[in-house]
Amino acid sequence: MTTLATDPAGIEIAAGPRRAREHEVTLPVGYLDADGRLHRTALLRKMTGHEEALLSDRKLRANGGKLVTELLTGCVRAVGDIAPAGRALLGSLTSADRNFLLLELRKLTFGTELEASYTCPSCRETAVVIEDLDTFPVRASDGTGLPEIVVRLEDGFDDRTKDGWYDVLRFRLPVGTDEERVATIARDNAARGTNALLARCLVSVTGDGEDMPDSRREALGTKILSDLTMSDRARIERAFRDELPGLDLTREFDCGSCGRMMRTSLDLTSFFTPS
């Protein structure tokens, strides 16, 4: 809607249309409340100087999970009919929803174009690409609740102390608080960070039709993941990649220098820098 403004000389001038600062989106997974209701929408506002200050905070930048939670706490007005959403709720959202909200927040604030850089693993040549953020596909869950990832192992986990062998792992989806807890570990060692995250999300371990007792599973912790063969660990990675709801940030293209086909993920280094 165009409005009229008055300049200091008293002459009416036409002002431009007011741009929307808020936008409602549909979450890939959603928030399951205590009453079992699944809230699938979120209301976002554009980032302001408050969020710019958060992005420059060294302590927050040292823990990506906490930084995302703080950004979303400021910019997510509501989740479903829950308003304000609050830090605790946003920390309990799945990583799939949080990553999706970051992408939508970036689009709302700066637009859909993003300058991204990709480095060829073979020749180390870096390619700069203008990405259209609207082209990244989003896989949504079926809307009946929070999905789980079930992985059948080939080699399995051998619990020699208790003389048990297990070949089925069931995981819940990682959430924001998981990201926050493992951030320091992942920064120092990516593989250990992955083990820590998966151990937090592991809800059952089964073999020969019997579940490992919860107390034993919790006592073993990351040992279950670190003791798996690399082929079984690859099975878990594939299951999460193929079944996890949310954004697919992978890109495949040929290196302009050596011609090798690259499979990589969107570089988020300058995600919140306007193009």
C-alpha positions in Angstrom: 0.0 0.0 0.0 1.4 3.4 -1.0 1.1 6.2 1.6 1.6 9.9 1.5 4.2 11.7 3.5 4.9 15.4 4.0 8.3 17.0 3.4 9.5 20.0 5.6 8.0 22.4 3.0 4.6 21.0 3.5 4.4 19.2 0.1 2.9 15.8 0.1 5.1 13.1 -1.5 4.4 9.5 -2.3 6.1 7.0 0.0 7.0 3.5 -1.2 5.0 0.5 -0.1 5.8 -0.8 3.4 7.7 -4.1 3.1 6.6 -7.0 5.2 9.0 -7.6 8.1 7.3 -10.9 9.2 6.7 -14.1 7.3 5.0 -17.4 8.2 6.7 -20.7 7.2 5.8 -24.4 7.5 8.3 -26.4 9.4 9.7 -29.7 8.0 9.1 -31.5 11.3 7.3 -29.3 13.8 7.1 -28.9 17.6 5.3 -31.6 19.6 3.9 -30.0 22.8 3.1 -31.7 26.1 -0.5 -32.4 25.0 0.7 -34.2 21.9 -0.2 -31.4 19.5 2.2 -31.0 16.6 2.8 -27.3 15.7 4.0 -27.0 12.1 4.2 -23.3 11.4 6.6 -20.5 12.6 6.3 -16.8 12.4 9.6 -15.1 11.6 10.7 -11.4 11.7 13.6 -9.9 9.9 17.0 -9.7 11.6 17.9 -6.4 13.1 20.9 -4.8 14.7 20.3 -7.0 17.8 21.0 -10.1 15.8 24.0 -8.4 14.1 25.5 -8.0 17.6 24.9 -11.7 18.3 26.7 -12.7 15.2 29.7 -10.7 16.4 29.7 -12.2 19.9 32.9 -14.2 20.2 31.5 -16.5 23.0 28.5 -17.4 21.0 30.5 -17.9 17.8 32.5 -20.5 19.7 29.3 -22.6 20.1 27.3 -22.7 16.9 24.3 -24.4 18.7 23.9 -21.6 21.2 24.3 -18.9 18.5 21.5 -20.5 16.5 19.3 -20.7 19.6 19.9 -17.0 20.4 19.2 -15.9 16.8 16.0 -17.9 16.6 14.9 -16.7 20.1 15.1 -13.1 18.8 13.5 -13.7 15.4 10.9 -16.4 15.8 7.7 -14.7 17.0 5.6 -17.8 17.4 5.6 -21.6 16.7 2.1 -22.6 15.9 -0.2 -20.8 18.4 2.6 -20.6 21.0 3.7 -17.0 21.3 6.3 -16.0 22.3 8.1 -19.2 21.4 10.9 -18.8 24.0 14.4 -20.0 24.2 13.5 -23.4 25.7 11.1 -24.3 22.9 13.5 -23.2 20.2 16.3 -25.2 21.8 14.1 -28.2 21.7 13.3 -27.9 18.0 14.9 -30.5 15.7 18.1 -29.6 13.9 16.1 -30.0 10.7 13.7 -27.3 11.7 16.4 -25.0 13.1 18.4 -25.2 9.8 15.3 -24.6 7.8 14.5 -21.5 10.0 18.0 -20.2 9.4 17.6 -20.4 5.7 14.2 -18.8 5.8 15.5 -16.1 8.1 18.3 -15.4 5.7 15.9 -15.2 2.7 13.5 -12.9 4.6 16.3 -10.5 5.7 18.6 -10.4 2.6 16.8 -12.1 -0.2 17.3 -15.5 -2.0 20.7 -14.9 -3.6 23.8 -16.0 -1.7 27.4 -15.9 -2.8 28.9 -19.3 -1.8 32.4 -20.8 -2.3 33.2 -24.4 -2.8 36.7 -25.9 -2.7 37.6 -28.9 -4.9 39.0 -31.8 -2.8 41.3 -32.8 -5.6 43.0 -29.7 -6.9 41.9 -27.3 -4.0 40.6 -24.8 -6.6 37.9 -22.6 -5.1 34.8 -21.8 -7.1 32.5 -18.9 -6.2 28.8 -19.5 -7.1 25.7 -17.4 -6.7 23.2 -19.7 -5.2 19.4 -19.3 -5.3 18.3 -20.3 -1.9 14.8 -21.1 -3.2 16.3 -24.0 -5.2 17.3 -26.1 -2.1 14.7 -28.9 -1.6 13.1 -29.5 1.7 11.9 -32.9 2.8 9.0 -32.8 5.2 7.9 -35.4 7.7 4.5 -37.0 7.4 3.0 -34.7 10.1 2.1 -37.5 12.5 4.8 -36.9 15.1 8.5 -36.8 15.5 10.1 -39.4 13.2 13.0 -41.7 14.2 15.9 -43.1 12.2 16.3 -46.9 12.4 19.5 -48.5 11.2 20.2 -52.2 10.7 24.0 -52.9 11.0 26.0 -55.4 9.1 28.8 -56.1 11.6 26.9 -54.9 14.7 28.0 -54.0 18.2 29.7 -56.7 20.3 29.2 -56.0 24.0 31.7 -58.6 25.2 31.4 -57.7 28.8 27.8 -58.7 28.9 28.1 -61.3 26.1 25.6 -59.5 23.9 25.5 -58.7 20.1 23.3 -56.0 18.7 22.6 -55.0 15.1 19.7 -52.5 15.2 20.1 -48.9 16.4 17.2 -46.5 16.7 17.8 -42.8 16.9 15.6 -39.8 17.7 16.2 -36.6 15.7 18.9 -34.3 17.0 17.7 -31.1 18.6 19.2 -27.7 19.4 20.2 -28.6 22.9 22.2 -31.6 21.5 24.0 -29.2 19.1 24.9 -26.9 22.1 26.2 -29.8 24.2 28.5 -31.3 21.6 29.7 -28.1 19.9 33.0 -27.9 21.9 33.8 -31.6 21.2 33.0 -31.3 17.5 35.2 -28.2 17.2 38.2 -30.1 18.5 37.5 -33.4 16.8 34.7 -33.9 14.2 34.5 -37.7 14.5 34.2 -37.5 18.3 31.6 -34.8 18.0 29.6 -37.0 15.7 29.9 -39.9 18.2 28.7 -37.6 21.0 25.7 -36.3 19.0 24.7 -39.8 18.0 25.0 -41.2 21.5 22.7 -38.4 22.8 20.1 -39.3 20.1 20.4 -43.1 20.5 17.2 -44.4 22.1 17.5 -48.1 21.7 20.0 -50.9 20.8 18.5 -54.2 19.8 19.9 -57.7 19.0 18.1 -61.1 18.6 14.8 -59.4 19.4 16.0 -58.1 22.8 16.7 -54.5 23.7 19.9 -53.5 25.6 18.9 -52.2 29.0 18.7 -48.4 29.1 21.1 -48.3 32.0 23.7 -50.3 30.0 23.2 -48.2 26.9 23.7 -45.0 28.8 26.7 -46.4 30.6 28.4 -47.3 27.3 27.6 -43.9 25.8 29.9 -43.1 22.8 31.7 -46.5 23.0 28.8 -48.0 21.1 29.4 -45.7 18.2 33.2 -45.6 18.3 33.4 -49.5 18.4 31.4 -49.9 15.2 33.1 -50.7 12.0 33.6 -47.9 9.5 31.2 -49.6 7.1 28.5 -49.7 9.8 29.2 -46.0 10.6 28.7 -45.3 6.9 25.3 -47.0 7.1 24.3 -44.7 9.9 25.5 -41.7 7.9 23.6 -42.8 4.8 20.4 -43.4 6.8 20.5 -39.9 8.3 21.3 -38.4 4.9 18.5 -40.3 3.1 15.8 -40.3 5.8 16.3 -37.1 7.8 13.6 -34.5 7.2 14.7 -30.9 6.4 16.9 -29.1 4.0 19.1 -30.8 1.4 22.1 -28.6 1.2 24.2 -30.8 -1.0 25.5 -29.7 -4.3 27.1 -31.6 -7.2 29.0 -30.0 -10.0 32.2 -30.4 -12.0 35.3 -28.5 -11.0 36.1 -25.9 -13.6 39.9 -26.4 -13.1 40.4 -30.2 -13.0 37.0 -31.4 -14.2 36.4 -33.7 -11.2 32.8 -34.1 -10.1 32.4 -32.6 -6.6 29.7 -33.5 -4.0 29.7 -30.9 -1.3 27.4 -28.9 1.0 26.4 -25.3 0.9 29.2 -23.1 2.4 27.5 -21.1 5.2 30.6 -19.0 6.0 28.9 -15.8 4.8 25.3 -17.0 5.4 24.2 -13.8 7.0 26.2 -11.4 4.9 24.1 -9.5 2.3 25.0 -10.4 -1.3 
